[in-house]
Amino acid sequence: MAKSKTSYVCSQCGYETSKWNGKCPNCGEWNTFEEVELTVRTGGGKSKPSAVRDISDKIVGIGGVDASYNEVRYATGLKELDRVLGGGLVKGSLVLLGGEPGIGKSTMLLQICQYLGEDHTILYVSGEESVRQIKLRANRLHVDSENLYLLADNDCEQICSVIVKEKPEIVIIDSIQTMSISGISSAQGSVTQVRECTNMFMRTAKSEEIPMFIVGHVNKDGAIAGPKVMEHIVDCVLYFEG
């Protein structure tokens, strides 16, 4: 069985509490708490203790770690973007690109697909547009790489499953505010959804060593919409301003 539980989450730092507060005790911001409904599983009788996995075999000496893949960087074709990325896109990295809606985030990412598509396979995932809309925009930008694949969906779990199965070399998620996990009852773009979806994409990027671009819109205050903790999950945060 499952029952609902109400919790309050700070939209700035992700602090969670059972009672609403005017001021967040963690980050000190005012009026940032949002109500979130959580689903808690309950069952009769005593719960069985879960088995503890032995992970001692994963311990390795630092001298035995092969870090050569860190030297592999994908040039995007835009010199300024490569510069702020430290020389190019790193394998397994998660890059958050923030900016106001309509400022050109999606356009820039679609443009670099033409250059990256010469040597790498790219999966462009959109939760905002259909594949036909993306195709029309690609035609205007003269993007016609045969290594560019499109997916219009917003189910985070299904998208990660496709990434693991198809193993593209580069993934673009546009945008994180449109993604959701079915097991979380809160709406798309909520604090919990944005945080947990970012976490899921981060685990996929690291485990599969696939670099990802995540598009994030900014709110009226100029900060990326969603919890501030999201910016700590990713490897690099870039703000697109005009």
Secondary structure, DSSP 8 states (H G I E B T S, - for coil): -EEEEEEEEETTT--EESS--SB-TTT--BS-EEEEEEEEE--SS----------GGG---GGG---GGGG-EE--S-HHHHHHTTSSEETT-EEEEEE-TTSSHHHHHHHHHHHHTTTS-EEEEESSS-HHHHHHHHHHTT---TTEEEEE--BHHHHHHHHHHH--SEEEEE-GGG-B-TT--S-TTSHHHHHHHHHHHHHHHHHHT--EEEEEEB-TTSSBSS-TTHHHHSSEEEEE--
